């Protein structure tokens, strides 16, 4: 791992430092959510224009959640498209379908897919396993309503960044454990997969000190809000890096950032998938930071990453 940042990433970090402010783990939860919203408005790539974008409420245990459904183009009678179910990042405590709207639009346009962007409920108001249950409910609903969406239920991918990457991996396991719905592909963007207290890896040691946007204390703070008292952080549904049986899971594309505390989460998961015989396409963007895809309006590597991921999703599903 290299600690050399590319010029746009260095400039963005310097701008953030110059703006002052407290570390994430010292902020009230509303400030963190506001920061994520503000940065998405300022730093996301330009939104792609699509044929249709609509919101749909679906029932979940204890309430309802919103799905935002993106259709890239007008479809002639009888044509269906693959479906990508997207789970946003934000440490399980922040982010929403608005903060990740540009990412969802990009994948819909450039992977030529129906994208379902999931507004799962957030911690600490709703703790684990609410987020997992909401994600699985969205997966089941999407598979059952695929024809209504003009999607193909046999070509469903899960995708997500950071905490959303965690949920994507858990969905592949739940689908395996519960006999469906079938997932054809997984696309993981700097996934956060080891939530054990004090989890350590070379990337957390080298990049978790606070100089590279995301810090180890931020991860510990988010983890503390996500997990209820008494929950096991070694449960593979919480820390999916600990799943023992990876055979038969869907092929994966995994993208990481080189200067990111959770870089090794994605790298190690990819190595374990490959060892279990699962096809894996792994790429590390060495000279940038966690969340750089969300910062694609300021970090050109983010647009390169989006293009790379969209091409892999399109190839896998079409």
Secondary structure, 3 states (H helix, E strand, C coil): CCCCCCHHHHHHHHHHHHCCCCCHHHCCHHHHHHHHHHHHHHHCCCCCCCCEEEEEEEEECCEEEEEEEEECCCCCCCCCEEEEEEECCCCCCCCCCCCCHHHHHHHHHHHCCEEEEEECCCCCCCCCCHHHHHHHHHHHHHHHCCCCCCEEEEEEEEEEECHHHHHHHHHHHHHHHHCCCCCCEEEEECCCCCCCCCCCCHHHHHHCCCCCCCCHHHHHHHHHHHCCCCCCCCCCCCCHHHCCCCCCCCEEEEEEECCCCCHHHHHHHHHHHHHCCCCEEEEEECCCCCCCCCCCCCCHHHHHHHHHHHHHHHHHHC
